[in-house]
């Protein structure tokens, strides 16, 4: 999740009212199915409504069906606090197309009165079968100032340990903290599988992550006109270390930037990545799908 806040003074309720009913039309389906490696179904429904304007009686089933219709047949629901992590784990138990990750978001950790207790709850959730990752955790120096960074780093280190104990993928949120994220991973020893969610670094940082064997997950930001450096990073990423995500309801790809995002819009980002990497679209879909199964699966 890029952030639970915006640059403006809009409240969450005001944003929800503005976004409701503004989902873009469905894009052309992909030639082979892929996954959305990072989405927030709970936030999407609460802030933006039901994707596709479907029934509110079962909004998650509606969102899954809409995504499946364009070739996005698997979703990874990502936790940002104890409540959303528990919701995600329960949702994965109810829906075969959904797997979950659990964590305290880096910007959440400094706000908690009892970080240790929250981490214990996250660890208990991490043990569940359909929870396949620990994240999104990491470091965010854009939203969190100096006063909160010690708690943020403590939380990150604890999540790394949880991922290693349970053999789960570590899903990292890294915003303006590239060097410190690598430092902590070096200190603690990285888990076998590390995913840089919503990759935001340049080509040099991408090359270092690739060298370490990490996976880079690209969101709709790679389609933005201003994101030339991000496209350079994507172009040098081997297809077997590349994932795609929405971070819904945020980071909607061009040409619908500014409207709410959802998993059914993944084809726009996949096509942009195919053009950026010079990879045949069907081959890229197959590679992304195989990588998703290797990291999170089987569903």
N, C-alpha and C positions, 0 to 999 in steps of 0.2 A: 504494500500500500504506500503510495507516494506520501500521503499525509492525511490525517483526519481534519486538517484545517486548510483554509485557503488564504490567499494573500489579502482578500477583502475582509470586511467586518460582517459578512453574511453569517447568520446562524445556520445550524444544520437544518432547522425547520424551514428557513427561508430558501436554502439551497434545494431541499427536497421539493418544495412547492414549485420552484422554478424549473427543476428537471423533470418533474412528473409528466409522463405522456410524450416525452421528446425523444424517445429511442429512434435511431435511424432505421431505414429500410434494410432488409436482409441483403447481403451481398451474394454474388454468384457462388454456388457451392464449390468446395475444393474437389479435386479429382480423387483424392484418397483421404481417409479420416486422419485427424490429428487431435491433440489434446490442448486444452487451455491449462497451462502449468501453474497459473496463479490467479485466482479470482476470489472475490468477496461477495458471495451470493446474498448473505444477510444484509450487508450494507447497500448492495444494489437495490434490493427490494424495499428496504426501509427508506432510502434516500431518493430513489428514482422511480420506484414502482415496478410493475411486472413487465419484463421485456416482451415486446411484441403485442402489448396490450391484452394479454390473455387473462384467464380467470385468476382472481385473487384467492380463490379457494385453495389452490395448490400452486403457488407461484414458483416453487423450485422445480416441480415437474414441468411447468410451462417453459421455464428458462432452459431446462435440459433438452426438451423437445425442439425448441427453436434452434438451439446450437447443433443438435444432431442433424437437423434438416439441411445444414450447410456444410456438414462434414466435420463437426467438432463434437466427437462422441464421448469424450472423457474430460472431466473437470477436476481440478485440485482446489478445494476450498481451504483458504488460508486463515488461520487464527491470528488475532492481534492482542488479545487479552484472555483472561480465564473464561469469561462468558462466551465469547465468540469461538474460542477453541473447543469448549464443551459442545456448543451448538454444531460446529463443523463435524466433530466426531460422531455425534448423533445423526446428523444428516447423511454422512457417509454410510452409516449402518442402514439407513432407510432407502438410499438410492444407489443402485449398482453402478451408475455412471460417475459417481462422486467418490473421491478419496480426500483425506483431510491432512492438514499439517496443523501443529499447535505451538503456540508461543506467546510471549509478551513482546509486543512491538517495542523497538528501541526507545521511542518517545513515551511509551507507557511506563517503563521501568522506573524512571525517576519520580513519578507521581504516586507510587504505591506506598502506603503506610507500612506494609509488611511484605517486602519483596520475597523473603524466604518462603513464606507461606504460599504466595502465588506460584513460585517456582515448584514447590512440592505438588501443587495441583496440576501444573503443566506436565510434570514428570509422570504422574498417574495417568494422564490422558495419553501421553506418548507411548505407553505400553499397549494401547488398544490396537487390534489387528488392522483396522482400516485407517488408522493414522499412520501415514507413511513418511512423514517428514517433521522436523522440528524447525519452525519458523513461522512468521518472519521475525527473525532476530538479527542483531547486528549493531551498527552504529550510525547515528544520524546527527551530524554537526550543523545541519541547516536549521532544524527545529529545536534542538537541545543545546543550551548554552553550557558554559564551563561548569556551572554549579551542578548540573545533572549528569555530567559525563562519567563520573566514578560509578554511579549506580548503573548507568547504561553499560559500561564495560563489564561490571560484575555480572549483570544479567546475561550478556553475550557469552561470557566464559562459562556460566552455568548451563546455558543452552547447548554449547558445544559438547560439554560433558554428557548431557542427556542424550544427544544424538548418537554419541559414541557408545554409550551403555546399551542403547536399544537398537543399534544398527540402522538408524533412520537417516535419510538425507537431511542435510543442514541447509535451510533456505535463508539466505542472507539479504537483509535490507541494508544498503550502503549508500548513504547520501553525504557527499562531500567529506568522506572519511576513508578513502581508499587505503592510504598507507597504514592507518590504525587498524583497519579490518585485517589486513595481511599480518600486521604485527601480532595481533591477538591470536590469529590462527596459527602462526609460527610458535608462539608461546605455549599454546594448549595442545598443538598437534591437531591437524584438521581431520574430520571424519573421512571415511572412504568416499563419500559423495557430498559435494558442495555445489550449491546452485546460487549464482549471483542473480537474484531477482531484479527485474527491471534494470538491466545493466545500464549504467550511466557513465562509464569511464571512456577514456580515449583509446586509441589504437595501442599505445604503449601499455596501458593497464590491462587491456584485453589480452595482449600477447603474454603478459606475466601470468594472468589467470589461466590461460590455455596451457602454458608451460607446466603449471602446477596440476593440471588435469581437472580443473574446475569446469562447471557448465555455466554458460552464459545464456540467460533468458531475456529475450528482447520483447518489449511491449510496443504499444502504438506510437511511442515517442520516436521510433526509428523511421516513421513515415513523415515526421514533421520537416518542413522546409529548412528549418534552422539546425537540423540534426546531422550535418555532414560528418562531424567527428564520430558520431555514433554509428553511422553507416560504414565508416572506415573500420571501426572496431568489428562490426558484424561481418564485413568482407573477409577479414583474416581469421575468423572463427571457423574451425573445422565443423562440418555439418553434424558430426557425431558428438559435438560438444555444444550444440545449439538447441535451445528451447524457445517456445513462443508463449506469450501470455497476454492477458488483458489488463490485469490489476483493476478489473471492474469494481466499481463504476467509474474509475478514473482513466485518464490517458487514452481517450478514444482516438483511433487512428484517423488520419486524413482520408476522405474529405469531410469527416463529421466531427472534427475536433471541437470541443466545447459542449457537445451533447453527451448524454450518459452512455457509458460503455457496457457491454455484456459479452458473454462468451461467443455468441453467434457472429460477432464482428471480427473474430480471429482471421478469417480468410483475407481480409484487407492487409493485415500485418504479414501474413505468410507470403502473399504475392509480392509485397514490397521487399521482403527478405530474399525471395527467389531472384528478383531483379538485381538486388544489391550484391548478392554472392555469386551471381551468374550460374545458379543451379537450376536445372529443370524442375518445374513446379511439382510434378508428380514424385520425382526423386527426393525433393526436399520434404514433402509431406511424409514419405515413407521413413526418411531419416528421423524427423521430429517424432513421429509416432514410436519408432523403435527406441529412441532415447528416453521418451516418456515412460515406456514400459520398463526400461532398464532402471530408471531412477525411482519411480513410484510404484510400478505395477507388481504383479498383475492386478487388474481391476477385479 
